[in-house]
Amino acid sequence: MTRPPSTLESFFAELDRSAAEREPASRAEHPYGELADQRGELRLPARGGPHPVAVVIHGGFWRAQFTLRNTRALAIALTEAGWATWNIEYRRVGAGGGYPQTLDDVAAACRAVASLDGELDLRRTVAVGHSAGGQLALWAAAEGLVGGAVALAGVSDLAAAAKLRLGDGAVQELLGGEPADAPDRYDAADPTRRLPLGAPTLLVHGAEDDRVPVEQSRAFAAAAGSAGDPCRLVVIEGADHFDVIDPRTTAGRRVAAELATFLS
């Protein structure tokens, strides 16, 4: 199912309103740097900790018009499921981001978890990213910044995504060119080229995704297994690119259920 921009904006606005009704009292915003986009929203479960930590990373093809609002509902749902969630903003293309600034911000946000207030189990920290955020989550695992990564409809092979011109050339915008033009940048940022990551990964993808093909997750899962990384792939029939971050859908509920056992 293709969602035009007008419908997509309505979807995110409605998703945000539904999430606001369940916003926990614990929500607090914290900076992890000096710039406006270097911030995150921390939410803590109602019951006592220590809590496993999910660093939640929104997508939007790394572009400035997309913000952490997109993953707020996901963060709240995971908090309700017992995770401390750190829903982060970062510099995006068009607002001071790109390579390496976007990656630098994600790294700083992951490191900032150790200084956040709350009963946090820092031995169980996972990055959970949607779409382009899936690439950032897998990259964070490759850097040893988190103990595992979850990619929801993730862009897990940047070279293949560039060849397909996903997001009208979004990868080329992020990395400043084609794979042949910037091989070192692709080597550093592309999760597939970073295998083995040395951390467990979970990939959840809708079979009807028309923005990031499910083949991205299928190919990454196969490559990760061959490289020796523990990797689980869940393909959800009938789900599109956004169902996986919508806790009101079967796909969204499946994400929370899969995460419940991810680090066990």
C-alpha positions, -999 to 999 in steps of 0.1 A, spaced: 0 0 0 15 33 -11 8 62 13 11 96 -5 27 125 15 -6 140 26 -18 107 39 15 100 55 15 133 74 -21 126 86 -9 91 97 19 105 118 -3 132 133 -29 106 143 -3 82 156 12 110 177 -22 118 192 -29 82 201 5 80 217 -1 112 237 -30 95 255 -6 69 269 23 92 276 40 80 309 46 105 336 82 96 336 89 112 302 118 136 303 138 153 276 176 154 279 204 169 257 233 147 247 252 176 231 251 213 226 231 215 193 193 216 191 190 182 174 213 165 199 185 155 224 163 126 233 132 116 252 137 92 281 108 71 293 109 47 322 84 19 330 61 23 359 74 -7 378 108 -8 394 141 -15 376 167 -20 366 152 -19 331 167 -30 298 173 0 275 160 6 239 177 34 220 149 42 196 161 58 162 135 72 138 138 69 100 129 92 72 158 85 48 181 106 71 163 138 60 155 169 81 117 169 76 114 137 96 118 137 134 116 116 165 78 122 166 76 93 141 88 68 167 72 83 198 43 58 197 68 29 194 88 42 223 58 45 245 47 10 236 81 -4 244 81 15 277 47 -1 286 63 -35 278 91 -29 304 118 -11 284 134 21 293 133 40 260 157 67 248 140 81 216 167 102 200 169 131 176 200 136 155 213 159 127 198 149 94 206 158 58 194 193 52 199 204 88 236 199 95 236 162 91 251 137 66 284 119 68 298 118 94 276 141 115 246 118 116 266 89 127 285 110 152 252 120 168 239 85 171 272 74 187 270 103 212 234 95 220 242 58 226 271 68 249 249 92 268 227 63 281 253 57 308 247 92 322 208 92 322 189 92 354 169 60 361 173 24 371 189 12 338 204 -22 331 233 -11 309 242 -47 303 210 -50 282 210 -21 258 197 -25 222 192 0 194 158 -1 177 156 17 144 130 21 117 138 24 80 169 46 78 170 43 116 175 6 111 208 13 93 218 35 122 209 8 148 229 -19 130 258 5 126 257 13 164 259 -25 170 289 -28 147 306 1 166 300 -18 199 278 10 212 249 -13 221 246 -50 229 222 -57 200 202 -41 172 167 -43 159 160 -30 124 123 -24 116 119 -22 78 156 -13 79 179 -1 51 205 -27 59 225 -27 26 234 9 16 252 -1 -17 221 -20 -28 198 8 -17 219 33 -36 217 12 -68 179 11 -64 179 49 -56 157 43 -26 142 75 -14 152 92 -46 188 89 -39 187 92 -1 218 71 4 238 92 -21 227 123 -1 238 108 32 272 96 20 280 122 -6 280 100 -37 278 66 -52 296 36 -38 324 40 -64 327 77 -55 330 72 -17 340 36 -10 355 44 24 322 60 36 302 30 24 326 7 41 322 26 74 284 31 73 270 1 54 258 -26 79 263 -53 53 299 -43 48 304 -42 85 295 -79 90 301 -97 113 287 -71 137 296 -92 167 261 -87 182 227 -103 179 203 -87 155 165 -89 149 150 -78 116 113 -72 112 99 -63 78 65 -60 62 60 -82 32 41 -53 15 68 -26 21 69 -4 -10 96 20 4 123 -3 16 121 -37 -2 119 -67 22 148 -82 2 170 -58 21 163 -77 53 163 -111 37 197 -105 21 212 -91 54 199 -120 74 215 -145 51 248 -126 50 248 -122 88 242 -159 93 270 -167 69 293 -143 88 285 -160 122 262 -134 137 230 -145 155 203 -129 134 165 -135 134 143 -124 105 105 -119 109 86 -111 77 50 -100 84 25 -108 57 2 -79 48 22 -53 66 36 -22 49 66 1 58 48 19 86 28 -9 103 59 -20 122 60 13 142 23 14 148 14 -3 181 -22 -4 171 -15 -29 143 -8 -66 144 27 -59 130 33 -33 157 22 -57 185 45 -84 170 75 -61 173 69 -56 210 65 -94 214 97 -102 195 116 -76 216 104 -92 248 127 -122 242 154 -106 221 181 -103 247 171 -133 268 
